[in-house]
Amino acid sequence: MNWALLAAGVGLASYQVWAITLRWRESHGLLPADRKIMFWTLVLTRGLGLLLGLGLIVGALYRASQ
């Protein structure tokens, strides 16, 4: 098991989930048009970071199975 790769993936994914949750809660006070912009900003920035974190986790598990 590549523990460093796994820890990096878990850390990155956890941080991104926390950041998405925090920003989405803040967006409920915005106007609908601004909330739509916030949604797409989160998808394109934090969402990609979340996918990268999940990819690191999958990579660590894949390397462990070899």
C-alpha positions, 0 to 999 in steps of 0.5 A, a space after each residue: 500500500 502506498 500510504 503517502 498516496 492514500 493520505 494525499 488523496 484522503 486529505 485532498 478529497 476531505 478538504 474539497 468536500 468541506 470547502 464545497 459544503 461551506 461555500 454552498 451554505 454561504 450561497 443560500 443568501 445570494 440571489 438565484 443568478 449569483 447562486 447559479 454562478 457559485 454552483 458552476 464555480 464550485 463544480 469547475 474548481 472544487 469539483 475537479 479537486 475532489 475528482 483528483 483526490 478520489 483519483 489518488 485514492 483509487 490509484 493507491 488502492 490499485 497499486 496495492 492490488 498489484 
